[in-house]
């Protein structure tokens, strides 16, 4: 398959402009939180762990949105679902954990943003917002529309990413306006997330016929492919591009079902990791508490 994908060219496979964008973000993070942090009213430098979170997050962002994985996401639904799991579940967690709290304070307490964040991060609202948008996105007519034009594709994916940040903020940020749940409530919150995302995955896994025109019809598929392949390259390809089966080793239905399974499995791994972290922190905090019972001696 790799040799076959070479026909789309270097720009489609490796997205050099997006690579530069990710590198610039990494440099800006280093400068704003390091040598020039005092000009931004900054506090302590990020820890080594925070640096790792940010740079691993940016690497994963490029991996799923700039490397050949992005091209494959327009050919195979399995690649698309892998991309979305990393983009919407892993990447936001790493960035939230990596950005120093003094930057989050400036964002969360900004006059215009503060009331919006306070409303959107209420547990019930953030749950319904993220999972509702995720399910809506995977309705076939919406999904195919999102792949019909670069601008709409960018807007829809940006809204999804924003909702992903919102759903994880009540779990990971310590601010009292946002972090209002007890550890037990957070466990229930994560469990509810896993339940609410399931219908979209079930729809894809148990469908007995192809759902998305972007992966089965020549015209719709070429429109989706044009999101990452330059038009001059796409129009100059000599071999007939009837559909993704030219490059995919799987049938359309099998690829679709496997994609749904991959999304569900990666989601479960991510949420179980969060559950483990919350439970471990809760257990440690309880173990450090001193039992106030006074022992009387005669």
C-alpha positions in Angstrom: 0.0 0.0 0.0 2.8 2.4 0.9 4.2 2.3 -2.7 0.8 2.9 -4.1 0.2 6.0 -1.9 3.4 7.5 -3.3 1.4 8.7 -6.3 -0.2 11.4 -4.2 3.1 13.1 -3.7 5.2 14.4 -0.8 2.8 17.3 0.2 -0.2 15.0 0.6 1.8 12.3 2.5 3.7 14.6 4.9 1.9 18.0 4.9 5.1 20.1 5.3 3.1 23.3 6.1 1.3 21.6 8.9 4.6 20.2 10.2 5.9 23.8 10.3 2.8 24.9 12.1 3.3 22.2 14.8 7.0 23.2 15.2 6.1 26.8 15.6 3.6 25.9 18.3 6.3 24.0 20.1 8.7 26.9 19.9 6.1 29.4 21.0 5.3 27.2 24.0 9.0 27.1 24.9 9.5 30.9 24.6 6.2 31.9 26.3 6.7 29.6 29.3 10.5 29.9 29.4 12.7 32.9 28.6 9.9 35.3 28.0 7.3 34.1 30.5 7.7 37.2 32.7 6.5 39.4 29.8 3.3 37.4 29.9 2.9 37.6 33.7 4.0 34.0 34.0 4.9 32.0 37.1 7.0 29.0 37.3 8.5 27.3 34.3 6.8 24.1 33.2 8.1 20.9 34.6 9.9 18.3 32.5 6.7 16.2 32.6 4.7 19.2 31.3 7.2 19.7 28.5 6.9 16.1 27.6 3.1 16.3 27.6 3.1 19.3 25.2 5.7 17.9 22.8 4.2 14.4 22.7 0.8 16.0 22.1 2.1 18.1 19.2 3.9 15.1 17.8 0.6 13.1 17.9 -1.3 16.0 16.4 1.1 16.0 13.4 1.0 12.2 13.2 -2.7 12.0 12.8 -3.4 15.3 10.9 -0.2 15.8 8.9 1.5 12.4 8.3 0.3 9.7 5.9 -2.3 8.8 8.6 -4.3 11.8 7.5 -4.2 10.7 3.8 -5.2 7.2 4.9 -8.1 8.7 6.9 -9.7 9.7 3.6 -9.2 6.2 2.2 -10.1 3.9 5.1 -12.5 4.5 8.0 -10.2 2.5 10.2 -7.5 5.2 9.8 -10.1 7.9 10.3 -11.3 6.4 13.6 -7.8 6.0 14.8 -7.2 9.6 13.9 -10.3 10.9 15.7 -9.5 8.8 18.8 -6.1 10.4 19.1 -7.3 13.9 18.0 -10.3 14.1 20.3 -9.3 11.9 23.3 -5.5 11.7 23.7 -4.3 15.1 22.3 -6.6 17.3 24.5 -5.6 15.5 27.7 -1.9 15.9 27.0 -2.3 19.6 26.2 -4.4 20.3 29.2 -1.9 18.6 31.5 1.1 20.2 29.7 0.0 23.9 29.8 1.0 25.6 33.1 -1.8 26.6 35.4 -0.9 30.3 35.2 -1.7 30.2 31.5 -5.0 28.4 32.1 -5.8 31.0 34.8 -5.5 33.7 32.1 -7.8 31.8 29.8 -10.4 30.6 32.3 -10.7 33.9 34.1 -10.7 36.2 31.0 -13.7 38.5 31.3 -15.4 37.3 28.1 -14.4 33.7 28.3 -15.1 33.1 32.0 -18.9 33.0 32.0 -18.9 30.8 28.8 -16.4 28.3 30.3 -18.3 28.2 33.6 -21.5 27.2 31.7 -20.0 24.8 29.2 -17.9 22.9 31.8 -20.9 22.0 33.9 -20.7 18.2 33.9 -24.1 17.6 32.3 -23.6 20.2 29.6 -20.0 19.2 28.7 -21.1 15.5 28.6 -24.0 16.2 26.2 -22.0 18.8 24.2 -19.1 16.5 23.3 -20.9 13.2 22.9 -23.8 14.9 21.1 -21.5 16.6 18.6 -19.5 13.3 18.1 -22.6 11.3 17.4 -24.0 14.1 15.1 -20.7 14.2 13.2 -20.9 10.5 12.4 -24.5 10.6 11.0 -23.8 9.8 7.3 -25.2 13.0 5.8 -23.2 15.2 8.2 -20.0 13.1 7.9 -20.1 13.2 4.1 -20.8 17.0 4.2 -17.8 17.6 6.4 -15.6 16.0 3.7 -17.1 18.0 0.9 -15.0 21.2 1.3 -11.8 22.1 3.2 -13.4 25.1 5.0 -16.3 23.0 6.4 -13.9 20.2 7.3 -11.7 22.6 9.2 -14.7 24.2 11.0 -16.3 21.0 12.0 -13.1 19.4 13.2 -12.2 22.6 15.2 -15.6 22.6 16.9 -15.2 18.9 17.8 -11.7 19.6 19.2 -13.0 22.5 21.3 -15.8 20.3 22.7 -13.2 17.6 23.5 -11.2 20.2 25.6 -14.3 21.2 27.4 -15.3 17.7 28.3 -11.9 17.0 29.9 -11.4 20.3 31.7 -13.7 19.5 34.7 -11.5 16.4 35.3 -8.1 17.9 34.9 -8.1 21.5 35.8 -8.1 22.3 39.6 -10.0 25.6 39.4 -13.0 25.7 41.8 -15.3 27.2 39.1 -14.6 24.1 36.9 -13.5 21.3 39.1 -16.7 20.9 41.1 -17.0 17.1 41.2 -15.9 14.7 43.9 -13.7 11.8 42.9 -16.7 9.5 42.9 -18.6 11.9 40.7 -15.7 12.0 38.3 -15.7 8.2 38.0 -19.4 8.4 37.1 -18.7 11.2 34.7 -16.1 9.1 32.8 -18.4 6.1 32.8 -21.2 8.3 31.4 -18.8 9.5 28.7 -18.1 5.9 27.7 -21.8 5.1 27.6 -22.8 8.2 25.5 -20.2 7.6 22.9 -21.3 4.0 22.4 -24.3 4.6 20.1 -22.2 6.1 17.4 -19.7 3.3 17.5 -22.5 0.7 17.5 -24.1 2.3 14.5 -20.8 1.9 12.6 -19.9 -1.6 13.9 -23.2 -3.3 13.3 -24.1 -1.7 10.0 -24.4 -4.4 7.3 -23.9 -1.9 4.4 -21.6 1.0 3.7 -22.8 4.2 5.5 -20.6 6.9 4.1 -20.5 8.0 0.5 -17.0 9.5 1.1 -15.7 5.9 1.3 -17.6 4.2 -1.5 -18.7 6.6 -4.3 -16.2 7.9 -6.8 -17.3 11.5 -6.8 -17.8 11.9 -3.0 -14.6 10.0 -2.4 -12.5 12.2 -4.7 -14.0 15.3 -2.9 -12.8 13.8 0.4 -9.4 13.0 -1.0 -9.0 16.5 -2.3 -9.0 17.7 1.3 -5.3 16.7 1.6 -4.2 16.0 -2.0 -3.4 19.1 -4.1 -5.7 19.5 -7.1 -2.9 19.5 -9.6 -1.6 16.2 -8.3 -5.1 14.6 -8.1 -5.9 15.6 -11.6 -2.6 14.4 -13.0 -2.8 10.8 -11.6 -2.9 8.4 -14.5 -4.5 5.4 -12.9 -8.4 5.4 -12.5 -9.5 6.4 -9.0 -12.9 4.7 -8.8 -12.9 4.4 -5.0 -10.8 3.6 -1.9 -10.8 -0.1 -2.8 -8.0 0.7 -5.1 -5.7 1.2 -2.1 -7.5 -0.5 0.8 -6.9 -4.2 1.6 -10.3 -4.4 3.2 -13.9 -4.4 1.9 -15.8 -1.2 2.6 -18.1 -2.9 5.1 -15.3 -4.7 6.9 -13.2 -1.5 7.0 -16.2 0.4 8.4 -16.9 -2.2 11.1 -13.2 -2.4 12.1 -13.1 1.4 12.3 -16.0 1.4 14.9 -14.2 -1.3 16.9 -10.9 0.7 16.9 -12.7 3.8 18.1 -14.4 2.0 20.9 -11.3 0.2 22.1 -9.1 3.3 22.1 -11.8 5.2 23.9 -12.1 2.5 26.6 -8.3 2.5 27.0 -8.2 6.3 27.4 -11.1 6.4 29.9 -9.8 3.5 31.9 -6.4 5.3 32.2 -8.2 8.4 33.5 -10.3 6.3 35.9 -7.1 4.7 37.2 -5.4 8.1 37.7 -8.5 9.5 39.6 -8.8 6.5 41.7 -5.1 6.4 42.5 -5.1 10.1 43.5 -8.2 9.6 45.6 -6.7 6.5 47.4 -3.5 8.4 48.1 -5.4 11.4 49.5 -7.4 9.1 51.8 -4.4 7.2 53.0 -2.7 10.5 54.0 -5.6 11.5 56.2 -5.0 11.2 59.9 -7.6 9.4 61.9 -8.7 11.9 64.6 -9.6 9.2 67.1 -8.0 10.0 70.5 -6.8 7.0 72.5 -7.3 7.5 76.2 -4.7 6.1 78.5 -5.3 5.3 82.2 
